[in-house]
């Protein structure tokens, strides 16, 4: 049977248009972009053209505000550590949230070991950060606030424009991890009060191993990776020219096609939510019902949370790829999701989510097949939680 891929939050297929634009930089124009000869100059021209193209999709007027990295994790590390050490004489207080990506939370944990103080904002039951919580946490010595744009796990969209405005009014740089939202939600740094923005390519049908950090020219930041002074001295390493070119093409496609693509994703998302929540006893949603990415579905099934891995594997056997949480946390075997704990789920529920994330190549027919296979798989499970011991025999579709 044809495989159905519903884990696009973890990674996406490379768009053929992206691959086509990358190929010459593997085979013919493969020079080092820092070399002075003609092949090197070709590489440099491609890098700078790509920088301008990505800046345009962000609404940035200065291409040099786009710094290329190896991906979202490195961009988050550069943002937090770079701003922290550049501003440590002003203060050592950083604010973030309890639902950030591991690359943010592990960076702030490391910074705490270096003498910085971190405040972790709570979120409500939907995963939303409240503006008043940020206002209360800000101090004269606060040097950075980092709040993700949309959760990679539960899809909730944060009010980054409001939070960024609060920070800007107080002269505090505001960083957002936009890896999940870039290409799906509107973003314009000329209008939005964002000091730093993390991006990557492989969530928007570009190649793996390439990302970027937008750094507004008013933000003080230091490099934490040292070498030959590439990327305006902020990120030394030989430029990944094919990856950079592919990233720019992927960003342009996502930007140009968003208004047509996202409404279709929204219809597919809501079809899943309406059918599962409306027909499966004990099904519940993690995250906000409407303030969520058009591509994200995160579900729990009361009494069956302990069978989440089994459910994932049963679906995989039937040719359907879904997730139980963030791919970046999957090596922490049997650990509850810190995001689900933060929104008030208990430790059993926090181990038992099913994350379904839609993408460009998913169809209505695939969604319908997923719904059929999900019901079959759920009906074959037996509850191991004492919450609803009689659930499994009743798992029949209504209507």
C-alpha positions as CSV (number, residue, x, y, z in Angstrom):
1,X,0.0,0.0,0.0
2,X,1.1,3.6,-0.6
3,X,2.7,5.1,2.5
4,X,1.1,8.2,4.0
5,X,3.5,10.7,5.7
6,X,1.9,12.7,8.4
7,X,4.9,13.9,10.4
8,X,5.7,17.1,8.5
9,X,6.6,18.9,11.7
10,X,9.6,16.7,12.1
11,X,10.8,17.1,8.5
12,X,9.4,17.5,5.0
13,X,10.3,16.2,1.6
14,X,12.5,18.4,-0.6
15,X,10.3,20.1,-3.2
16,X,11.5,19.1,-6.7
17,X,11.8,22.8,-7.6
18,X,14.2,23.2,-4.7
19,X,16.3,20.2,-5.6
20,X,16.6,21.5,-9.2
21,X,18.0,24.8,-8.1
22,X,20.5,23.1,-5.8
23,X,22.0,20.6,-8.2
24,X,24.4,23.0,-10.1
25,X,26.1,23.8,-6.8
26,X,26.9,20.2,-6.2
27,X,28.2,19.5,-9.8
28,X,29.4,22.6,-11.6
29,X,29.5,25.7,-9.4
30,X,31.0,23.9,-6.4
31,X,33.7,26.3,-5.4
32,X,34.3,27.5,-1.8
33,X,32.3,30.8,-1.5
34,X,35.3,32.4,0.3
35,X,37.7,31.7,-2.5
36,X,38.8,34.5,-4.8
37,X,38.8,32.5,-8.1
38,X,35.8,32.4,-10.4
39,X,34.2,29.2,-9.0
40,X,34.5,30.8,-5.5
41,X,32.9,34.0,-6.8
42,X,30.1,32.1,-8.3
43,X,29.4,30.5,-4.9
44,X,29.6,33.9,-3.1
45,X,27.2,35.4,-5.6
46,X,24.8,32.6,-5.0
47,X,25.0,32.9,-1.2
48,X,24.4,36.7,-1.2
49,X,21.5,36.4,-3.7
50,X,20.0,33.7,-1.4
51,X,20.5,36.0,1.6
52,X,18.6,38.8,-0.2
53,X,15.8,36.4,-1.2
54,X,15.2,35.1,2.3
55,X,15.4,38.7,3.7
56,X,12.6,39.6,1.3
57,X,10.3,36.8,2.5
58,X,10.9,38.1,6.0
59,X,10.2,41.7,5.1
60,X,13.8,42.7,6.1
61,X,15.3,45.6,4.2
62,X,18.9,44.7,5.2
63,X,20.0,41.2,3.8
64,X,23.0,41.2,6.2
65,X,20.6,40.8,9.0
66,X,20.2,37.2,7.8
67,X,22.9,34.9,9.3
68,X,23.2,31.4,7.9
69,X,23.6,28.5,10.3
70,X,23.3,24.7,10.2
71,X,19.7,24.7,11.3
72,X,17.2,25.7,14.0
73,X,19.1,24.3,16.9
74,X,22.2,26.2,16.1
75,X,20.2,29.4,15.4
76,X,18.6,29.1,18.9
77,X,21.9,28.6,20.5
78,X,23.4,31.6,18.7
79,X,20.5,33.8,19.7
80,X,20.5,32.9,23.4
81,X,24.1,32.5,24.1
82,X,25.2,35.3,21.7
83,X,22.9,37.9,23.1
84,X,23.5,36.8,26.7
85,X,27.3,37.2,26.5
86,X,27.1,40.4,24.5
87,X,24.9,42.0,27.1
88,X,26.1,40.4,30.3
89,X,27.5,43.7,31.7
90,X,24.0,45.2,31.4
91,X,22.3,42.3,33.2
92,X,22.1,38.5,33.5
93,X,18.4,37.9,33.5
94,X,16.6,36.0,30.6
95,X,13.0,35.2,30.2
96,X,11.6,32.2,28.2
97,X,8.7,29.8,28.5
98,X,8.2,26.2,29.7
99,X,7.1,25.0,26.3
100,X,10.1,26.0,24.2
101,X,12.0,23.6,21.9
102,X,14.7,21.6,23.7
103,X,17.4,23.7,21.9
104,X,16.1,26.8,23.8
105,X,15.6,25.1,27.1
106,X,18.9,23.3,27.1
107,X,20.6,26.6,26.1
108,X,19.0,28.4,29.0
109,X,19.9,25.6,31.4
110,X,23.5,25.9,30.2
111,X,23.4,29.7,30.7
112,X,22.2,29.2,34.2
113,X,25.4,27.3,34.9
114,X,27.3,30.3,33.6
115,X,25.8,32.6,36.1
116,X,22.7,33.8,34.3
117,X,19.2,33.8,35.8
118,X,16.3,32.5,33.8
119,X,12.6,33.0,34.4
120,X,10.4,30.3,32.8
121,X,6.9,31.7,32.1
122,X,3.9,29.4,32.7
123,X,1.3,28.9,30.0
124,X,-2.4,28.4,30.2
125,X,-4.2,25.1,29.5
126,X,-4.0,25.8,25.8
127,X,-0.3,26.6,25.8
128,X,-0.7,30.3,25.5
129,X,1.7,32.8,27.1
130,X,-0.1,35.7,28.8
131,X,1.2,39.2,28.2
132,X,0.7,40.2,31.8
133,X,2.9,37.3,32.9
134,X,5.7,38.7,30.7
135,X,5.2,42.2,32.1
136,X,5.4,40.9,35.6
137,X,8.6,39.0,34.9
138,X,10.6,41.8,33.2
139,X,13.2,43.5,35.3
140,X,15.8,46.3,34.7
141,X,18.5,43.6,34.3
142,X,16.5,41.6,31.7
143,X,18.6,41.3,28.6
144,X,16.6,38.8,26.4
145,X,13.1,37.4,26.1
146,X,12.6,34.2,23.9
147,X,9.1,32.9,23.1
148,X,8.5,30.5,20.2
149,X,6.1,31.6,17.5
150,X,4.2,28.3,17.4
151,X,4.7,25.1,19.3
152,X,6.3,22.2,17.5
153,X,4.2,19.8,19.6
154,X,0.8,21.2,20.2
155,X,0.7,23.8,17.4
156,X,-0.5,26.7,19.6
157,X,0.3,30.1,18.1
158,X,1.8,32.6,20.5
159,X,1.0,36.4,20.5
160,X,4.5,37.3,19.5
161,X,3.6,40.7,18.1
162,X,2.1,41.8,21.5
163,X,5.0,40.2,23.4
164,X,7.5,41.7,21.1
165,X,6.0,45.2,21.5
166,X,6.2,44.9,25.3
167,X,9.9,44.0,25.1
168,X,10.7,46.7,22.5
169,X,9.1,49.4,24.6
170,X,11.4,48.4,27.5
171,X,14.5,48.1,25.3
172,X,14.8,44.3,25.7
173,X,15.6,42.2,22.6
174,X,12.8,39.7,21.7
175,X,13.7,36.4,20.1
176,X,11.2,33.9,18.5
177,X,11.8,30.4,17.3
178,X,9.8,30.4,14.0
179,X,10.9,27.1,12.7
180,X,7.4,25.7,12.7
181,X,5.6,28.9,11.6
182,X,7.9,30.2,8.9
183,X,6.1,29.8,5.6
184,X,2.8,28.9,7.3
185,X,2.0,32.2,9.1
186,X,2.6,35.8,8.0
187,X,5.7,37.4,9.3
188,X,7.1,40.9,8.5
189,X,10.0,42.1,10.6
190,X,9.6,45.6,9.2
191,X,6.3,45.7,11.0
192,X,6.6,43.1,13.8
193,X,8.7,44.0,16.8
194,X,11.1,41.1,16.5
195,X,14.8,41.4,17.3
196,X,15.9,37.8,16.4
197,X,14.1,35.1,14.5
198,X,15.1,31.5,14.2
199,X,14.4,29.7,10.8
200,X,15.3,26.5,9.1
201,X,14.8,24.9,5.7
202,X,13.7,21.3,6.2
203,X,10.3,22.3,7.7
204,X,9.4,24.1,4.5
205,X,10.4,21.5,1.9
206,X,14.1,22.5,1.8
207,X,17.2,20.5,2.6
208,X,18.3,19.5,6.0
209,X,21.4,21.0,7.6
210,X,20.7,24.7,6.8
211,X,19.0,27.4,8.8
212,X,19.3,31.0,9.6
213,X,19.0,33.6,12.4
214,X,17.6,37.0,11.6
215,X,19.3,39.5,13.8
216,X,18.0,43.1,13.7
217,X,20.9,45.5,13.3
218,X,20.1,47.1,16.7
219,X,20.6,43.9,18.6
220,X,24.0,43.2,20.2
221,X,25.2,39.7,19.7
222,X,28.5,37.8,20.0
223,X,29.6,34.7,18.1
224,X,30.0,31.4,20.0
225,X,31.5,29.5,17.1
226,X,34.9,30.9,16.1
227,X,37.0,30.4,12.9
228,X,37.6,32.3,9.7
229,X,35.0,35.1,10.3
230,X,32.3,34.0,8.0
231,X,28.7,35.4,8.1
232,X,29.9,38.9,9.2
233,X,32.0,37.3,12.0
234,X,28.9,35.7,13.7
235,X,29.1,32.2,12.4
236,X,32.4,30.8,11.1
237,X,32.3,27.8,8.8
238,X,32.6,27.1,5.1
239,X,29.3,28.2,3.6
240,X,26.9,25.4,2.6
241,X,26.2,26.9,-0.8
242,X,23.8,24.2,-2.1
243,X,21.9,24.2,1.2
244,X,21.7,28.0,1.2
245,X,20.4,28.2,-2.4
246,X,17.8,25.5,-1.6
247,X,16.7,27.3,1.5
248,X,16.1,30.5,-0.4
249,X,14.1,28.7,-3.1
250,X,12.0,26.8,-0.4
251,X,11.4,30.1,1.4
252,X,10.2,31.8,-1.8
253,X,7.9,29.0,-2.7
254,X,6.4,28.9,0.8
255,X,6.0,32.7,0.8
256,X,4.4,32.8,-2.7
257,X,2.0,29.8,-2.1
258,X,1.1,30.3,1.5
259,X,-2.3,32.0,0.8
260,X,-3.4,29.0,-1.3
261,X,-1.8,26.2,0.6
262,X,-2.7,27.0,4.2
263,X,-6.5,27.2,3.7
264,X,-6.3,23.7,2.3
265,X,-4.2,22.5,5.2
266,X,-6.7,24.1,7.6
267,X,-9.6,22.1,5.9
268,X,-7.7,18.9,6.2
269,X,-6.7,19.6,9.8
270,X,-10.3,20.4,10.8
271,X,-11.6,17.3,9.1
272,X,-9.4,15.2,11.3
273,X,-10.3,17.2,14.5
274,X,-14.0,17.1,13.8
275,X,-14.1,13.4,13.0
276,X,-11.9,12.2,15.9
277,X,-13.2,14.5,18.6
278,X,-16.8,14.0,17.4
279,X,-16.8,10.2,17.0
280,X,-14.2,8.6,19.2
281,X,-15.1,8.3,22.9
282,X,-12.5,9.8,25.2
283,X,-10.6,11.7,22.5
284,X,-9.3,15.1,23.5
285,X,-7.3,17.9,21.9
286,X,-3.9,19.2,23.2
287,X,-3.5,22.9,22.4
288,X,-5.8,25.6,21.3
289,X,-8.7,24.7,19.0
290,X,-8.3,27.6,16.6
291,X,-5.1,29.5,17.6
292,X,-3.0,26.7,16.2
293,X,-1.0,25.9,13.1
294,X,-3.1,24.9,10.1
295,X,-1.0,21.8,9.8
296,X,-1.0,20.6,13.4
297,X,-3.2,18.0,15.2
298,X,-2.3,16.8,18.7
299,X,-4.6,14.3,20.2
300,X,-5.0,12.2,23.4
301,X,-7.3,9.3,24.1
302,X,-8.4,8.9,27.7
303,X,-7.4,5.6,29.1
304,X,-5.2,4.7,26.2
305,X,-2.3,7.1,26.8
306,X,0.0,4.3,27.9
307,X,-0.5,2.7,24.5
308,X,0.6,5.7,22.4
309,X,3.8,4.0,21.1
310,X,1.8,0.9,20.2
311,X,-0.7,3.1,18.4
312,X,2.0,4.8,16.5
313,X,3.5,1.4,15.5
314,X,0.2,0.0,14.5
315,X,-0.4,2.9,12.2
316,X,3.2,2.5,10.8
317,X,2.5,-1.1,10.0
318,X,-0.5,0.2,8.0
319,X,1.8,2.6,6.1
320,X,1.0,5.7,8.0
321,X,3.8,7.8,9.6
322,X,2.7,9.9,12.6
323,X,4.5,10.9,15.9
324,X,4.0,10.8,19.6
325,X,5.7,14.1,20.2
326,X,8.7,16.1,19.1
327,X,11.3,14.2,17.0
328,X,14.1,16.0,18.8
329,X,12.9,14.5,22.1
330,X,12.3,11.0,20.9
331,X,15.6,9.7,22.2
332,X,14.4,10.4,25.8
333,X,12.7,7.1,26.0
334,X,9.4,7.1,27.9
335,X,9.9,10.6,29.2
336,X,6.7,12.7,29.5
337,X,6.4,15.7,27.2
338,X,7.5,18.9,29.0
339,X,5.0,20.8,26.8
340,X,2.1,18.6,27.8
341,X,3.1,18.8,31.5
342,X,3.2,22.6,31.1
343,X,-0.4,22.8,29.9
344,X,-1.6,20.7,32.9
345,X,-1.7,17.2,31.6
346,X,-0.8,14.5,34.1
347,X,2.4,12.3,33.6
348,X,0.4,9.5,31.9
349,X,-1.3,11.9,29.5
350,X,2.0,13.7,28.8
351,X,3.4,10.4,27.5
352,X,0.4,9.5,25.4
353,X,-0.2,12.1,22.7
354,X,-0.5,11.4,19.0
355,X,0.9,14.2,16.8
356,X,-0.4,14.4,13.2
357,X,1.2,17.1,11.1
358,X,0.0,17.8,7.5
359,X,2.1,18.9,4.6
360,X,2.1,20.1,1.0
361,X,1.8,16.7,-0.5
362,X,-1.0,15.3,1.7
363,X,-4.4,14.8,0.1
364,X,-8.0,14.4,1.2
365,X,-7.9,10.8,0.3
366,X,-4.9,10.3,2.6
367,X,-6.7,12.0,5.4
368,X,-9.8,9.7,5.0
369,X,-7.6,6.6,5.0
370,X,-5.8,7.8,8.1
371,X,-9.2,8.3,9.9
372,X,-10.2,4.7,9.0
373,X,-6.9,3.2,10.1
374,X,-6.8,5.3,13.3
375,X,-10.3,4.0,14.3
376,X,-9.2,0.4,13.6
377,X,-6.0,0.8,15.5
378,X,-7.7,2.4,18.5
379,X,-10.3,-0.4,18.6
380,X,-7.5,-3.0,18.9
381,X,-6.0,-1.4,22.0
382,X,-6.7,-2.2,25.6
383,X,-6.6,0.5,28.3
384,X,-3.8,0.2,30.8
385,X,-4.8,3.3,32.7
386,X,-7.4,3.0,35.5
387,X,-9.0,6.2,34.4
388,X,-11.5,4.6,32.0
389,X,-11.1,0.8,32.2
390,X,-14.2,0.2,30.1
391,X,-13.1,2.4,27.2
392,X,-11.6,0.0,24.7
393,X,-14.6,-2.2,24.0
394,X,-16.6,1.0,23.4
395,X,-14.3,2.4,20.8
396,X,-16.7,2.4,17.9
397,X,-17.3,5.2,15.5
398,X,-20.6,7.0,16.0
399,X,-22.5,8.3,13.0
